């Protein structure tokens, strides 16, 4: 026993709609076909890595090719634009910063563009970080790391005073911001007893891992006064030296009360006076 049949008009409408949703027999054939090279992995143990060549070949297309070019991470590479279906991009001395997502892009006349993707992968290589950060207690500290390599790494920060500890924002003072090949650690309201030490940023992707260390030093609130206090101490020491020197020098320069105020008369002077007196008595 069969179920109730649909009205003939409704059945015809459904058939027309379903037919319009199916691709035509030549739809897939009209799409451009691109044959491209496979992904490439740059390994650190192969350093220096031999040259690599990325290749794309537009094997079929029903549209007229206008031009083609290469991009890396969405940015067109200089001097790669040409009118060619067979494309090559050569890297003579590949390094970690050459890794990324490459596209060969074909533009057609009056038709959408087509492209193919080739991934060049490498372990993270940290190219920039703060070696040290010097701050006063109560201030904020900022440490960062940036890297090259692809795929983009996962970043983790550790504090290395003793066993490495993952930095988490349990106290509300630690904030980590990471995006692609860059990470940043901010510590608010620095504590002199808790925060000084070595901080490690670690970058890991499917190919490998790398890390770098920043030394954080936290000084006391009095640290800005240390230069002034040093100068003040030098002045006090100098004044004390001068006072002691003057006190020791003064008794030697004061004349003794027992000594005569004027020069003493010699015996020759007294003899000369006695002789003149005898001569007057004789006369």
C-alpha positions as CSV (number, residue, x, y, z in Angstrom):
1,X,0.0,0.0,0.0
2,X,1.5,3.3,-1.1
3,X,1.3,6.6,0.6
4,X,-0.7,9.6,-0.7
5,X,0.9,11.1,-3.9
6,X,1.8,14.8,-4.2
7,X,-0.2,17.0,-6.6
8,X,1.4,17.0,-10.0
9,X,1.9,20.8,-9.9
10,X,3.8,20.7,-6.6
11,X,6.0,17.8,-7.7
12,X,7.0,19.6,-10.9
13,X,7.9,22.8,-8.9
14,X,10.2,20.7,-6.5
15,X,11.9,19.1,-9.5
16,X,12.7,22.4,-11.1
17,X,14.1,23.9,-7.8
18,X,16.3,20.8,-7.2
19,X,17.5,20.9,-10.7
20,X,18.6,24.5,-10.4
21,X,20.6,23.8,-7.3
22,X,22.7,21.0,-9.0
23,X,25.8,22.1,-10.8
24,X,25.7,21.9,-14.6
25,X,27.7,19.2,-16.3
26,X,30.5,21.6,-17.4
27,X,30.6,23.6,-14.1
28,X,33.6,21.8,-12.5
29,X,35.4,21.7,-15.9
30,X,35.3,25.5,-16.1
31,X,37.3,26.0,-12.9
32,X,41.0,26.6,-13.3
33,X,43.3,23.7,-12.4
34,X,46.6,24.4,-10.6
35,X,49.3,21.9,-9.8
36,X,51.6,23.1,-7.1
37,X,54.6,21.8,-5.1
38,X,54.1,20.4,-1.6
39,X,54.9,22.0,1.7
40,X,58.6,22.5,2.7
41,X,60.1,22.2,6.2
42,X,63.2,24.1,7.1
43,X,65.0,22.2,9.8
44,X,67.6,23.8,12.0
45,X,69.9,20.7,11.7
46,X,70.1,21.3,8.0
47,X,71.5,24.9,8.5
48,X,72.6,26.3,6.1
49,X,69.6,24.9,4.3
50,X,69.9,24.3,0.5
51,X,68.0,26.5,-1.9
52,X,64.3,25.8,-2.3
53,X,62.0,26.5,-5.3
54,X,58.2,26.9,-5.0
55,X,56.3,26.0,-8.2
56,X,52.8,26.4,-9.6
57,X,51.4,25.4,-13.0
58,X,48.1,26.5,-14.3
59,X,47.3,23.3,-16.4
60,X,43.8,24.2,-17.6
61,X,41.5,27.2,-17.6
62,X,38.6,28.3,-19.8
63,X,39.5,32.0,-19.2
64,X,42.2,34.2,-20.6
65,X,45.1,34.8,-18.1
66,X,45.8,38.4,-17.4
67,X,48.7,38.2,-15.0
68,X,50.1,36.1,-12.1
69,X,52.2,36.8,-9.0
70,X,53.3,35.4,-5.6
71,X,52.3,36.4,-2.1
72,X,53.7,35.6,1.3
73,X,51.3,35.8,4.3
74,X,48.9,37.9,2.1
75,X,51.4,40.4,0.9
76,X,52.5,40.5,-2.8
77,X,56.1,39.7,-3.3
78,X,58.1,42.3,-5.2
79,X,59.0,41.7,-8.8
80,X,57.0,38.5,-9.1
81,X,54.2,39.8,-11.3
82,X,54.2,38.5,-14.9
83,X,51.9,36.9,-17.5
84,X,52.8,33.3,-17.1
85,X,50.9,30.1,-16.3
86,X,54.0,28.3,-15.1
87,X,55.4,30.1,-12.0
88,X,58.5,29.6,-9.8
89,X,59.8,31.4,-6.7
90,X,63.3,30.6,-5.6
91,X,64.8,31.2,-2.2
92,X,68.6,30.9,-2.4
93,X,69.4,30.9,1.3
94,X,66.2,30.0,3.2
95,X,66.0,30.9,6.9
96,X,63.3,30.8,9.5
97,X,62.1,34.3,8.5
98,X,61.4,32.9,5.0
99,X,58.8,30.5,6.4
100,X,55.2,31.4,5.9
101,X,52.1,30.8,3.8
102,X,52.9,31.4,0.1
103,X,50.2,31.7,-2.6
104,X,50.6,31.7,-6.4
105,X,47.8,33.9,-7.7
106,X,46.3,34.0,-11.2
107,X,44.2,36.8,-12.5
108,X,41.9,36.3,-15.5
109,X,40.1,38.6,-17.8
110,X,36.4,38.9,-16.7
111,X,36.7,36.0,-14.3
112,X,37.5,35.5,-10.6
113,X,41.1,35.0,-9.6
114,X,42.4,31.6,-8.7
115,X,45.3,30.6,-6.3
116,X,47.1,27.7,-4.7
117,X,48.8,27.5,-1.3
118,X,52.3,26.3,-0.4
119,X,53.4,26.3,3.2
120,X,57.1,26.8,4.1
121,X,57.5,25.7,7.8
122,X,60.2,26.3,10.3
123,X,60.7,26.1,14.1
124,X,60.4,29.4,16.0
125,X,63.5,31.6,16.1
126,X,63.4,34.4,18.7
127,X,64.8,37.5,17.0
128,X,64.1,40.1,19.7
129,X,63.6,40.3,23.5
130,X,64.6,42.5,26.4
131,X,67.8,41.1,28.1
132,X,67.0,43.0,31.3
133,X,64.3,45.3,32.8
134,X,65.1,47.7,35.7
135,X,62.3,49.3,37.6
136,X,61.4,50.7,41.0
137,X,59.1,49.2,43.5
138,X,55.5,50.1,42.7
139,X,56.1,50.8,39.0
140,X,55.0,48.6,36.1
141,X,57.3,46.3,34.0
142,X,56.9,45.2,30.4
143,X,58.8,42.4,28.8
144,X,58.4,41.0,25.3
145,X,59.6,38.4,22.8
146,X,59.2,38.3,19.0
147,X,60.1,35.5,16.7
148,X,60.1,34.2,13.1
149,X,58.9,30.8,12.0
150,X,55.7,29.2,10.8
151,X,53.2,28.0,11.9
152,X,52.8,30.8,14.4
153,X,53.9,29.5,17.8
154,X,52.0,29.0,21.1
155,X,53.6,31.3,23.7
156,X,54.1,30.5,27.4
157,X,55.9,32.6,30.1
158,X,57.8,31.1,33.0
159,X,59.5,32.5,36.1
160,X,62.7,30.7,36.7
161,X,63.5,31.3,40.4
162,X,63.8,27.7,41.2
163,X,61.6,25.3,39.1
164,X,60.0,27.0,36.2
165,X,56.5,28.2,37.0
166,X,53.8,29.1,34.5
167,X,52.8,32.7,35.0
168,X,49.1,33.0,35.7
169,X,47.1,36.0,36.6
170,X,46.1,34.8,40.1
171,X,47.1,38.1,41.8
172,X,45.6,40.4,39.2
173,X,49.0,41.9,38.5
174,X,50.2,39.7,35.5
175,X,48.9,40.2,32.0
176,X,50.1,38.2,28.9
177,X,49.2,39.3,25.4
178,X,50.3,37.1,22.5
179,X,49.6,37.4,18.8
180,X,51.2,35.4,16.0
181,X,55.0,35.9,16.3
182,X,54.9,38.3,19.3
183,X,54.2,38.1,23.0
184,X,54.2,40.6,25.8
185,X,54.2,40.2,29.6
186,X,53.1,43.1,31.8
187,X,53.5,43.1,35.6
188,X,51.7,45.8,37.5
189,X,52.6,47.4,40.9
190,X,56.0,45.6,41.2
191,X,56.8,44.0,44.6
192,X,60.5,44.0,45.6
193,X,60.2,40.7,47.5
194,X,58.3,38.7,44.9
195,X,58.9,39.9,41.4
196,X,62.7,40.1,40.7
197,X,64.2,37.2,38.9
198,X,64.5,35.6,35.5
199,X,61.5,35.4,33.1
200,X,61.5,33.0,30.2
201,X,59.3,33.3,27.1
202,X,58.8,30.0,25.3
203,X,57.6,29.7,21.7
204,X,56.5,26.2,20.4
205,X,55.0,25.1,17.1
206,X,54.7,21.8,15.3
207,X,58.3,21.9,14.0
208,X,60.2,22.9,17.2
209,X,60.6,25.2,20.2
210,X,62.8,28.1,21.3
211,X,63.0,30.4,24.3
212,X,64.7,33.5,25.7
213,X,65.3,35.0,29.2
214,X,64.8,38.5,30.5
215,X,66.2,39.5,33.9
216,X,63.9,41.7,36.0
217,X,65.4,43.9,38.7
218,X,63.2,45.8,41.2
219,X,64.8,48.6,43.3
220,X,63.6,50.2,46.5
221,X,61.6,53.4,46.7
222,X,64.7,55.2,47.9
223,X,66.6,54.3,44.7
224,X,66.0,57.6,43.0
225,X,67.5,59.4,46.1
226,X,70.7,57.4,46.1
227,X,72.7,59.8,43.9
228,X,71.6,62.8,46.0
229,X,72.4,60.9,49.3
230,X,75.8,60.0,47.9
231,X,76.6,63.7,47.1
232,X,75.3,64.8,50.5
233,X,77.5,62.2,52.3
234,X,80.6,63.4,50.3
235,X,79.9,67.0,51.4
236,X,79.5,66.0,55.1
237,X,82.8,64.1,55.0
238,X,84.6,67.0,53.4
239,X,83.2,69.5,56.0
240,X,84.4,67.2,58.8
241,X,87.9,66.9,57.4
242,X,88.2,70.7,57.1
243,X,87.0,71.3,60.7
244,X,89.4,68.7,62.1
245,X,92.3,70.2,60.1
246,X,91.6,73.7,61.3
247,X,91.4,72.6,64.9
248,X,94.7,70.9,64.8
249,X,96.4,73.8,63.0
250,X,95.3,76.7,65.3
251,X,97.3,76.0,68.5
252,X,100.7,76.1,66.7
253,X,99.9,79.6,65.3
254,X,99.0,81.3,68.7
255,X,102.1,83.0,70.4
256,X,103.0,81.8,74.0
257,X,102.2,84.4,76.8
258,X,105.6,83.7,78.5
259,X,107.6,84.8,75.5
260,X,108.5,88.6,75.2
261,X,106.4,90.5,72.8
262,X,109.4,92.1,71.0
263,X,112.8,90.9,70.0
264,X,115.4,90.2,72.7
265,X,118.4,92.5,73.1
266,X,121.8,90.8,72.6
267,X,124.9,91.1,74.9
268,X,126.8,93.0,72.3
269,X,124.2,95.8,72.5
270,X,124.5,96.0,76.3
271,X,128.3,96.1,76.1
272,X,128.2,99.0,73.6
273,X,126.0,101.0,76.0
274,X,128.4,100.4,78.9
275,X,131.4,101.7,76.9
276,X,129.6,104.9,75.9
277,X,128.7,105.5,79.6
278,X,132.4,105.2,80.8
279,X,133.6,107.6,78.1
280,X,131.1,110.3,79.3
281,X,132.3,109.9,82.9
282,X,135.9,110.3,82.0
283,X,135.2,113.5,80.2
